[in-house]
Amino acid sequence: MSTTDATRALEPASPAAWPIPETRRLAYFAMVVALVCAFLMELSMGAVRIPVGDIIQILVQGHADRITWERIIIQFRLPRALNALVSGAALGACGLLMQTLFKNPLADPFVLGIVHGARLAVAVVVVISGAAGTAYASRFGFLGSVSLTVAATAGALAVMLLLTAASRRTRTITLLVVGLMIGYTCTGLTSAVLHFTTEAQVKVFETWSGGSFDGITRSQLELLTPVVILGLAVAYALAKAMDALLIGENYAQSMGIQIKRVRVIAFACIALLAGSVTAFCGPIPFLGLIVAYVCRGLFQTSDHRSLMPAVALMGAILGLTTDLIIHLPWSKHFLHLDAVIGMIGGPVALWVILRRGNAQTIEGY
């Protein structure tokens, strides 16, 4: 996106060029309705189908006519659905922030290796503690969840700093290759680190590495939710600065924005969101890329004050929808979360590249 186009995108909307505010409100309303429907379907559908009326009764009154339904909802499906909702919103915000900071429509925590850095840090914690997955949570409790979050955030932030240093010496399209190589390096280092733990722990870690919204404990959800809410609040507070950075650093400085400070806060926000989600869900591919790109096209604007709530809602919807797909009562096999999102994210990434035409136009994002 050129400076002129970016400036025009941030100007007040006009009926002829951009959707009027009423249209955007309708879009928000439609996404909220879709979110509620996806949430109820996530709780209703599965190996045991539970009527929506009973689900509402469980959520409102805390009990149902059948005790087995109550246990299925409270102990299994509700934590999974809340995790998908919260984590999807977090990764959607990460995708939007990263695409703006690196001025690259293909930027994403997974594509640029952010989640791989978090995964490596979690592997180090697993080796030191000798526990992984739900065993880690049961052994160390809330402090264990905090340590996982801190470690994953530190790993994600380390990769962010490497990408920042690389972005000063490379072109935008080359940065994707750099992020890919960092991801492969972190994957190799993770395998080397896991060499020092037991085979049983390695199998548990590999199961977690497949990415899943399932298996999160109540204490972990109580930690993840406020962390994500804090991260989303910070991301929204950066909206004006992100708009200015999208136009150019000179323009941002003319507005009195402290660029270095904004970048540090944004990097920390991305690391916190991506790291905390990775700590409890494993690596989730492409979700941020898909959500940010779709919302930009839907709202036809680069105004982050409009896009940030949109990517959070769309990310939550996509998280719930993909998790619903893999938990449908398939008769012969089951799907993995990374496979379902990959089937969606891969074509979206190819569409972005082909629609832009070539590397030069991607550079001008």
Stockholm file with secondary structure:
# STOCKHOLM 1.0

chainA/1-365         MSTTDATRALEPASPAAWPIPETRRLAYFAMVVALVCAFLMELSMGAVRIPVGDIIQILVQGHADRITWERIIIQFRLPRALNALVSGAALGACGLLMQTLFKNPLADPFVLGIVHGARLAVAVVVVISGAAGTAYASRFGFLGSVSLTVAATAGALAVMLLLTAASRRTRTITLLVVGLMIGYTCTGLTSAVLHFTTEAQVKVFETWSGGSFDGITRSQLELLTPVVILGLAVAYALAKAMDALLIGENYAQSMGIQIKRVRVIAFACIALLAGSVTAFCGPIPFLGLIVAYVCRGLFQTSDHRSLMPAVALMGAILGLTTDLIIHLPWSKHFLHLDAVIGMIGGPVALWVILRRGNAQTIEGY
#=GR chainA/1-365 SS CCHHHHHHHHSCCCTTTSCCHHHHHHHHHHHHHHHHHHHHHHHHCSSSCCCHHHHHHHHHHSCCSSHHHHHIIIIIIHHHHHHHHHHHHHHHHHHHHHHHHTTCTTCCTTTTTHHHHHHHHHHHHHHHHTCCHHHHHHHHHHHHHHHHHHHHHHHHHHHHHHHHHHHTTSCHHHHHHHHHHHHHHHHHHHHHHHTTSCHHHHHHHHHHHTCCSTTCCHHHHHHHHHHHHHHHHHHHHTHHHHHHHHHCHHHHHHTTCCHHHHHHHHHHHHHHHHHHHHHHHCCCCSHHHHHHHHHHHHHTCCCHHHHHHHHHHHHHHHHHHHHHHHTSCCSSCCCCHHHHHHHHHHHHHHHHHHHHCSHHHHHTC
#=GC SS_cons         CCHHHHHHHHSCCCTTTSCCHHHHHHHHHHHHHHHHHHHHHHHHCSSSCCCHHHHHHHHHHSCCSSHHHHHIIIIIIHHHHHHHHHHHHHHHHHHHHHHHHTTCTTCCTTTTTHHHHHHHHHHHHHHHHTCCHHHHHHHHHHHHHHHHHHHHHHHHHHHHHHHHHHHTTSCHHHHHHHHHHHHHHHHHHHHHHHTTSCHHHHHHHHHHHTCCSTTCCHHHHHHHHHHHHHHHHHHHHTHHHHHHHHHCHHHHHHTTCCHHHHHHHHHHHHHHHHHHHHHHHCCCCSHHHHHHHHHHHHHTCCCHHHHHHHHHHHHHHHHHHHHHHHTSCCSSCCCCHHHHHHHHHHHHHHHHHHHHCSHHHHHTC
//
